[in-house]
Amino acid sequence: VKLVESGGGLVQPGGSLRLSCTASGLAFDFWQMYWVRQAPGMGLQFVASITYDSDDRDYEDSVKGRFTISRDNAKKTVYLQMDNLKSEDTALYYCATSADGQNRGQGTQVTVSS
């Protein structure tokens, strides 16, 4: 299993970013997918999840209404649209096959700062 995240960067508070994660080596269509993040000095934190058919999506409370998870099974890609970013969203973001970060890639850095 290989997951490759991209799309991170430096953004001002209130700004937006769209993260992407492309998968290989797994039957992507059948996997629930997750975004997790790790802030400096902290453990992994669940951010969002989406079922294999996109029917159900779940979010960590602090990102509800600001972040949107989606997927394109034909492209084997999962996305995280992040709007109204806050400084506390600064972290290394990973996609994964479980809420505790299984099979996560190298991550993409998101820094929210003025």
LOVEXKE-285966 format. One line per field, with one value per atom (N, C-alpha, C, CB): atom name; x, y negated, z negated; residue number from 0. Coordinates in Angstrom, 3 decimals, always signed. Glycine has a CB too. Example, Ala and Ser with C-alpha at 12.3 -4.5 7.8 and 13.67 -1.06 7.14 Angstrom:
! LOVEXKE-285966
atom	N	CA	C	CB	N	CA	C	CB
X	+13.190	+12.300	+13.200	+11.308	+12.850	+13.670	+12.900	+14.084
Y	+5.690	+4.500	+3.300	+4.473	+2.250	+1.060	-0.030	+0.598
Z	-7.800	-7.800	-7.800	-9.046	-7.080	-7.140	-7.870	-5.725
nr	0	0	0	0	1	1	1	1
//
This chain:
! LOVEXKE-285966
atom	N	CA	C	CB	N	CA	C	CB	N	CA	C	CB	N	CA	C	CB	N	CA	C	CB	N	CA	C	CB	N	CA	C	CB	N	CA	C	CB	N	CA	C	CB	N	CA	C	CB	N	CA	C	CB	N	CA	C	CB	N	CA	C	CB	N	CA	C	CB	N	CA	C	CB	N	CA	C	CB	N	CA	C	CB	N	CA	C	CB	N	CA	C	CB	N	CA	C	CB	N	CA	C	CB	N	CA	C	CB	N	CA	C	CB	N	CA	C	CB	N	CA	C	CB	N	CA	C	CB	N	CA	C	CB	N	CA	C	CB	N	CA	C	CB	N	CA	C	CB	N	CA	C	CB	N	CA	C	CB	N	CA	C	CB	N	CA	C	CB	N	CA	C	CB	N	CA	C	CB	N	CA	C	CB	N	CA	C	CB	N	CA	C	CB	N	CA	C	CB	N	CA	C	CB	N	CA	C	CB	N	CA	C	CB	N	CA	C	CB	N	CA	C	CB	N	CA	C	CB	N	CA	C	CB	N	CA	C	CB	N	CA	C	CB	N	CA	C	CB	N	CA	C	CB	N	CA	C	CB	N	CA	C	CB	N	CA	C	CB	N	CA	C	CB	N	CA	C	CB	N	CA	C	CB	N	CA	C	CB	N	CA	C	CB	N	CA	C	CB	N	CA	C	CB	N	CA	C	CB	N	CA	C	CB	N	CA	C	CB	N	CA	C	CB	N	CA	C	CB	N	CA	C	CB	N	CA	C	CB	N	CA	C	CB	N	CA	C	CB	N	CA	C	CB	N	CA	C	CB	N	CA	C	CB	N	CA	C	CB	N	CA	C	CB	N	CA	C	CB	N	CA	C	CB	N	CA	C	CB	N	CA	C	CB	N	CA	C	CB	N	CA	C	CB	N	CA	C	CB	N	CA	C	CB	N	CA	C	CB	N	CA	C	CB	N	CA	C	CB	N	CA	C	CB	N	CA	C	CB	N	CA	C	CB	N	CA	C	CB	N	CA	C	CB	N	CA	C	CB	N	CA	C	CB	N	CA	C	CB	N	CA	C	CB	N	CA	C	CB	N	CA	C	CB	N	CA	C	CB	N	CA	C	CB	N	CA	C	CB	N	CA	C	CB	N	CA	C	CB	N	CA	C	CB	N	CA	C	CB	N	CA	C	CB	N	CA	C	CB	N	CA	C	CB	N	CA	C	CB	N	CA	C	CB	N	CA	C	CB	N	CA	C	CB	N	CA	C	CB	N	CA	C	CB	N	CA	C	CB
X	+0.854	+0.000	+0.884	-0.963	+0.568	+1.307	+0.311	+2.339	+0.435	-0.400	+0.513	-1.294	+0.205	+1.032	+0.173	+1.697	+0.505	-0.235	+0.426	-0.342	-0.388	+0.126	-0.867	+0.389	-0.422	-1.326	-1.144	-2.696	-0.258	-0.045	+0.693	+0.714	+0.853	+1.570	+1.362	+1.138	+1.815	+1.666	+0.465	+2.978	-0.436	-1.641	-1.970	-2.841	-2.569	-2.968	-4.255	-3.155	-4.464	-5.727	-6.913	-5.796	-7.913	-9.067	-8.926	-9.321	-7.755	-7.510	-7.951	-6.058	-7.682	-8.115	-6.973	-9.305	-7.051	-6.154	-6.951	-4.906	-6.506	-7.098	-5.997	-7.836	-6.098	-5.137	-5.627	-4.908	-4.668	-4.972	-4.139	-4.709	-4.662	-3.939	-4.250	-4.323	-3.210	-3.376	-2.874	-2.623	-3.675	-3.388	-2.961	-4.599	-2.119	-1.765	-1.531	-0.508	-1.669	-1.406	-2.545	-0.219	-3.731	-4.894	-6.136	-5.053	-7.149	-8.428	-9.161	-9.296	-8.791	-9.220	-10.728	-8.716	-11.451	-12.917	-13.567	-13.466	-12.864	-13.474	-13.011	-13.168	-12.164	-11.582	-12.206	-10.089	-12.561	-12.850	-11.525	-13.580	-11.525	-10.291	-10.376	-9.978	-9.218	-9.122	-8.083	-8.765	-8.309	-7.272	-7.003	-7.705	-5.723	-5.286	-4.211	-4.765	-3.908	-2.881	-2.067	-3.515	-0.883	-0.001	+0.604	+1.107	+0.207	+0.761	+2.102	-0.224	+2.957	+4.263	+4.133	+5.022	+4.831	+4.845	+3.601	+5.041	+2.711	+1.445	+1.354	+0.238	+0.381	+0.136	-0.755	-0.497	-1.009	-1.890	-3.321	-1.823	-3.986	-5.369	-6.237	-5.474	-7.348	-8.332	-8.883	-9.477	-9.006	-9.566	-10.897	-8.564	-10.878	-12.079	-11.985	-12.266	-13.158	-13.200	-14.333	-13.376	-14.213	-15.234	-15.348	-14.895	-16.579	-16.791	-16.444	-18.248	-16.323	-15.875	-16.772	-15.816	-18.076	-19.040	-19.422	-20.284	-18.703	-18.936	-20.272	-18.864	-20.961	-22.272	-22.193	-22.990	-21.136	-20.992	-19.645	-21.144	-19.678	-18.477	-18.527	-18.356	-17.375	-17.296	-16.164	-17.078	-16.322	-15.340	-15.055	-15.818	-13.826	-13.465	-14.204	-11.898	-14.614	-15.505	-14.941	-15.796	-13.648	-13.089	-13.033	-11.707	-13.214	-13.147	-14.508	-12.202	-15.520	-16.863	-17.301	-17.878	-17.844	-18.288	-17.183	-18.886	-15.930	-14.806	-14.093	-13.810	-14.029	-13.334	-14.354	-12.330	-14.019	-14.861	-13.999	-15.670	-14.325	-13.622	-14.421	-13.396	-13.704	-14.350	-13.389	-14.769	-13.876	-13.021	-13.464	-13.046	-12.509	-12.769	-12.194	-12.145	-13.049	-12.560	-11.893	-13.701	-12.338	-11.713	-10.262	-12.500	-9.973	-8.614	-7.860	-8.655	-8.522	-7.907	-7.355	-6.781	-8.143	-7.701	-8.753	-7.414	-8.276	-9.133	-8.661	-9.104	-9.612	-9.321	-9.753	-10.019	-9.148	-9.587	-9.586	-8.665	-10.779	-10.929	-10.984	-12.209	-10.064	-9.969	-10.214	-8.586	-11.265	-11.627	-11.585	-13.013	-11.501	-11.455	-10.409	-12.841	-9.218	-8.159	-7.770	-6.938	-7.406	-7.002	-5.584	-7.982	-4.946	-3.571	-3.481	-3.030	-4.528	-4.510	-4.646	-5.622	-4.874	-4.886	-3.478	-5.761	-2.499	-1.116	-0.686	-0.174	-0.266	+0.099	+0.607	-1.107	+1.146	+1.477	+0.247	+2.776	-0.283	-1.518	-1.212	-2.457	-1.862	-1.687	-3.038	-0.964	-3.054	-4.196	-3.791	-4.653	-4.790	-4.523	-5.703	-4.227	-5.517	-6.585	-7.239	-6.047	-6.862	-7.518	-7.404	-6.904	-8.224	-8.227	-6.936	-9.400	-6.193	-4.917	-3.731	-4.725	-4.015	-2.947	-2.272	-1.945	-2.923	-2.314	-2.080	-3.200	-0.922	-0.530	-0.373	-1.540	-0.259	-0.134	+1.155	-0.192	+1.122	+2.279	+3.216	+1.852	+3.967	+4.934	+4.292	+6.058	+3.070	+2.346	+2.627	+2.671	+1.783	+1.966	+1.766	+0.969	+2.691	+2.691	+1.711	+4.109	+0.893	-0.010	+0.387	-1.521	+0.704	+1.068	+0.144	+2.556	-0.546	-1.479	-0.889	-2.920	-0.490	+0.192	+0.087	+1.671	+0.010	+0.004	+1.428	-0.893
Y	+1.193	+0.000	-1.235	-0.010	-2.160	-3.422	-4.565	-3.444	-5.526	-6.713	-7.931	-6.804	-8.816	-9.992	-11.245	-9.922	-12.041	-13.267	-14.459	-13.509	-15.448	-16.682	-17.804	-16.505	-19.033	-20.169	-21.083	-19.683	-20.737	-21.578	-22.860	-20.822	-23.719	-24.968	-25.931	-25.605	-27.156	-28.240	-29.096	-29.106	-29.326	-30.101	-30.992	-29.168	-32.127	-33.038	-32.556	-34.460	-32.933	-32.592	-33.045	-33.233	-32.176	-32.452	-31.942	-33.909	-31.497	-31.013	-29.578	-31.136	-29.069	-27.721	-26.944	-27.786	-25.643	-24.710	-23.464	-24.350	-22.783	-21.501	-20.450	-21.586	-19.497	-18.403	-17.248	-17.932	-16.533	-15.341	-14.179	-15.589	-12.995	-11.781	-10.716	-11.296	-10.244	-9.222	-7.886	-9.613	-6.865	-5.546	-4.564	-5.011	-3.633	-2.513	-1.299	-2.831	-0.112	+1.108	+1.582	+0.920	+1.018	+1.491	+1.327	+0.726	+2.122	+2.014	+0.798	+3.319	-0.345	-1.628	-1.727	-2.773	-1.180	-1.284	-0.691	-0.593	+0.190	+0.914	+0.413	+2.382	-0.606	-1.070	-2.373	-1.249	-2.407	-3.676	-4.404	-3.486	-5.708	-6.475	-7.575	-7.072	-7.956	-8.896	-9.977	-8.157	-11.132	-12.141	-12.263	-13.535	-12.270	-12.498	-13.562	-11.187	-14.157	-15.196	-15.099	-16.586	-15.668	-15.694	-17.075	-14.622	-17.771	-19.080	-18.904	-19.919	-19.919	-19.796	-19.381	-21.116	-18.333	-17.873	-17.123	-19.022	-16.850	-16.188	-14.833	-17.077	-14.036	-12.757	-12.915	-11.789	-11.799	-11.806	-12.111	-10.461	-12.922	-13.290	-12.998	-14.778	-12.328	-12.101	-13.441	-11.183	-13.582	-14.800	-14.509	-15.434	-13.522	-13.237	-11.835	-14.280	-11.280	-9.972	-9.950	-8.835	-9.021	-8.874	-7.398	-9.730	-6.921	-5.519	-5.261	-5.111	-3.979	-3.618	-4.192	-2.114	-4.362	-4.827	-6.295	-3.966	-6.976	-8.395	-8.660	-9.213	-7.606	-7.803	-8.434	-6.486	-8.143	-8.664	-9.353	-7.533	-10.494	-11.262	-11.676	-12.507	-11.671	-12.028	-13.025	-10.766	-13.933	-14.980	-15.158	-16.290	-15.521	-15.933	-17.241	-16.101	-17.429	-18.553	-19.910	-18.568	-20.123	-21.451	-21.809	-21.537	-20.838	-21.135	-21.071	-20.173	-20.655	-20.577	-21.945	-20.048	-21.935	-23.182	-23.932	-24.070	-23.505	-24.169	-23.237	-24.690	-21.967	-20.986	-20.074	-20.153	-19.628	-18.691	-17.594	-19.416	-16.364	-15.224	-14.693	-14.114	-14.279	-13.701	-12.708	-14.808	-11.965	-10.981	-10.784	-9.643	-10.333	-9.956	-8.567	-10.984	-7.565	-6.189	-5.861	-5.227	-6.494	-6.256	-6.728	-6.959	-7.768	-8.307	-7.792	-9.819	-6.964	-6.440	-7.578	-5.438	-8.601	-9.807	-10.247	-10.940	-10.661	-11.258	-12.691	-10.431	-13.585	-15.002	-15.514	-15.793	-16.619	-17.337	-18.824	-17.027	-19.379	-20.813	-21.497	-21.131	-22.409	-23.084	-24.570	-22.835	-25.078	-26.487	-27.140	-26.650	-28.463	-29.222	-28.640	-29.229	-28.462	-27.838	-28.708	-27.563	-28.047	-28.693	-28.265	-28.355	-29.041	-28.720	-27.335	-29.777	-26.947	-25.633	-24.474	-25.556	-24.770	-23.726	-23.398	-24.148	-24.158	-23.910	-22.516	-24.983	-21.711	-20.324	-19.656	-19.539	-18.466	-17.579	-16.710	-16.696	-16.753	-16.056	-14.787	-16.972	-13.704	-12.410	-11.841	-11.433	-11.116	-10.250	-8.846	-10.267	-8.051	-6.751	-5.823	-6.899	-4.559	-3.577	-3.257	-2.312	-3.994	-3.840	-5.144	-2.668	-5.268	-6.499	-6.686	-6.499	-5.605	-5.737	-5.819	-4.563	-6.099	-6.426	-5.265	-7.165	-4.111	-2.962	-3.244	-1.720	-2.815	-2.947	-4.393	-2.261	-5.327	-6.721	-6.955	-7.639	-7.986	-8.332	-9.254	-8.972	-10.060	-10.960	-12.258	-11.268	-12.500	-13.664	-14.916	-13.911	-15.911	-17.215	-18.275	-17.425	-19.219	-20.216	-21.344	-20.787	-21.651	-22.807	-23.766	-22.376	-24.991	-26.015	-27.208	-26.431	-27.554	-28.680	-29.786	-28.264	-30.861	-31.930	-33.222	-31.569	-34.325	-35.628	-36.167	-36.625
Z	+0.000	+0.000	+0.000	-1.229	+0.893	+0.929	+1.061	+2.103	+0.144	+0.167	+0.297	-1.115	+1.242	+1.489	+1.359	+2.891	+0.350	+0.083	+0.764	-1.423	+1.132	+1.728	+1.484	+3.248	+1.774	+1.711	+0.516	+1.718	-0.395	-1.550	-1.195	-2.601	-2.197	-1.976	-3.114	-0.682	-2.879	-3.845	-3.425	-3.937	-4.351	-4.049	-5.237	-3.713	-4.956	-6.024	-6.694	-5.473	-7.940	-8.604	-7.759	-10.006	-7.671	-6.829	-5.407	-6.800	-5.049	-3.696	-3.492	-3.367	-2.294	-1.917	-1.282	-0.953	-1.440	-0.752	-0.399	-1.636	+0.645	+1.008	+1.049	+2.378	+0.156	+0.112	+0.981	-1.343	+1.564	+2.359	+1.857	+3.866	+2.030	+1.661	+2.699	+0.220	+3.369	+4.396	+3.862	+5.696	+4.085	+3.536	+4.614	+2.804	+4.220	+5.079	+4.198	+5.945	+4.815	+4.075	+3.194	+3.248	+3.375	+2.640	+3.512	+1.298	+3.189	+3.899	+3.356	+3.735	+3.860	+3.288	+3.153	+4.140	+4.150	+4.171	+2.927	+5.401	+2.240	+1.126	-0.240	+1.250	-0.246	-1.502	-1.982	-1.345	-3.262	-3.898	-4.058	-5.275	-3.794	-3.849	-4.898	-2.484	-5.400	-6.511	-6.208	-7.814	-6.790	-6.940	-8.447	-6.296	-8.769	-10.137	-10.099	-10.806	-11.233	-11.269	-12.547	-11.149	-12.478	-13.641	-13.772	-13.530	-14.818	-15.113	-15.827	-15.975	-15.810	-16.462	-17.927	-16.366	-18.299	-19.680	-20.121	-20.567	-19.188	-19.529	-18.831	-19.136	-19.245	-18.604	-17.374	-19.591	-16.719	-15.563	-15.993	-14.824	-15.198	-15.479	-14.266	-15.872	-14.472	-13.420	-12.944	-13.920	-11.621	-11.045	-10.337	-10.060	-9.444	-8.657	-8.078	-7.525	-7.757	-7.106	-6.093	-8.149	-5.139	-4.106	-3.753	-2.842	-3.667	-3.330	-1.862	-3.617	-1.508	-0.162	+0.928	-0.024	+0.597	+1.588	+1.389	+1.537	+0.510	+0.191	-0.494	+1.449	-0.919	-1.537	-2.923	-1.629	-3.632	-4.992	-5.157	-6.026	-5.820	-6.102	-7.567	-5.157	-8.167	-9.581	-9.757	-10.479	-10.730	-10.941	-12.421	-10.333	-12.716	-14.067	-14.353	-14.227	-15.579	-15.896	-15.483	-17.373	-15.658	-15.408	-13.926	-15.996	-13.036	-11.599	-10.928	-10.914	-11.664	-11.079	-10.563	-12.116	-9.347	-8.728	-8.009	-9.762	-8.185	-7.513	-6.535	-8.546	-6.856	-6.021	-5.347	-6.864	-4.125	-3.395	-2.788	-2.299	-3.113	-2.541	-1.362	-3.602	-0.326	+0.854	+1.490	+1.877	+2.463	+3.120	+4.559	+2.363	+5.364	+6.749	+6.927	+7.777	+6.898	+6.956	+8.290	+6.709	+9.359	+10.657	+10.670	+11.761	+9.915	+9.835	+8.620	+9.800	+7.809	+6.580	+5.725	+6.919	+5.596	+4.900	+3.887	+5.906	+2.732	+1.716	+1.492	+0.381	+1.239	+1.118	-0.253	+2.235	-0.653	-1.840	-1.498	-3.079	-1.311	-1.092	-2.454	-0.246	-2.676	-3.965	-3.764	-4.627	-4.345	-4.253	-5.620	-3.635	-5.622	-6.876	-7.830	-7.550	-7.315	-8.107	-9.289	-7.241	-10.373	-11.608	-11.962	-12.753	-12.810	-13.195	-13.834	-14.161	-14.528	-15.188	-14.210	-16.209	-12.930	-11.913	-11.416	-10.745	-11.836	-11.435	-11.882	-12.027	-10.923	-11.220	-9.953	-11.806	-10.145	-9.025	-8.788	-9.321	-7.585	-7.253	-6.466	-6.451	-6.887	-6.244	-5.819	-7.187	-4.724	-4.502	-4.957	-2.990	-5.287	-5.895	-5.677	-7.398	-6.011	-5.886	-7.226	-5.265	-8.251	-9.541	-10.309	-10.346	-11.343	-12.135	-12.914	-13.091	-13.134	-13.850	-12.896	-14.802	-11.615	-10.691	-9.985	-11.401	-9.961	-9.298	-7.810	-9.470	-7.336	-5.931	-5.460	-5.070	-6.380	-5.968	-5.199	-7.179	-4.356	-3.563	-4.320	-2.271	-3.576	-4.202	-4.671	-3.237	-4.215	-4.683	-3.879	-6.102	-4.097	-3.470	-4.551	-2.263	-4.613	-5.688	-5.377	-5.898	-6.355	-6.290	-7.398	-6.425	-7.025	-7.990	-7.803	-7.835	-8.878	-8.842	-9.709	-9.341	-9.048	-9.768	-8.978	-10.025	-9.703	-9.043	-8.933	-9.809
nr	0	0	0	0	1	1	1	1	2	2	2	2	3	3	3	3	4	4	4	4	5	5	5	5	6	6	6	6	7	7	7	7	8	8	8	8	9	9	9	9	10	10	10	10	11	11	11	11	12	12	12	12	13	13	13	13	14	14	14	14	15	15	15	15	16	16	16	16	17	17	17	17	18	18	18	18	19	19	19	19	20	20	20	20	21	21	21	21	22	22	22	22	23	23	23	23	24	24	24	24	25	25	25	25	26	26	26	26	27	27	27	27	28	28	28	28	29	29	29	29	30	30	30	30	31	31	31	31	32	32	32	32	33	33	33	33	34	34	34	34	35	35	35	35	36	36	36	36	37	37	37	37	38	38	38	38	39	39	39	39	40	40	40	40	41	41	41	41	42	42	42	42	43	43	43	43	44	44	44	44	45	45	45	45	46	46	46	46	47	47	47	47	48	48	48	48	49	49	49	49	50	50	50	50	51	51	51	51	52	52	52	52	53	53	53	53	54	54	54	54	55	55	55	55	56	56	56	56	57	57	57	57	58	58	58	58	59	59	59	59	60	60	60	60	61	61	61	61	62	62	62	62	63	63	63	63	64	64	64	64	65	65	65	65	66	66	66	66	67	67	67	67	68	68	68	68	69	69	69	69	70	70	70	70	71	71	71	71	72	72	72	72	73	73	73	73	74	74	74	74	75	75	75	75	76	76	76	76	77	77	77	77	78	78	78	78	79	79	79	79	80	80	80	80	81	81	81	81	82	82	82	82	83	83	83	83	84	84	84	84	85	85	85	85	86	86	86	86	87	87	87	87	88	88	88	88	89	89	89	89	90	90	90	90	91	91	91	91	92	92	92	92	93	93	93	93	94	94	94	94	95	95	95	95	96	96	96	96	97	97	97	97	98	98	98	98	99	99	99	99	100	100	100	100	101	101	101	101	102	102	102	102	103	103	103	103	104	104	104	104	105	105	105	105	106	106	106	106	107	107	107	107	108	108	108	108	109	109	109	109	110	110	110	110	111	111	111	111	112	112	112	112	113	113	113	113
//
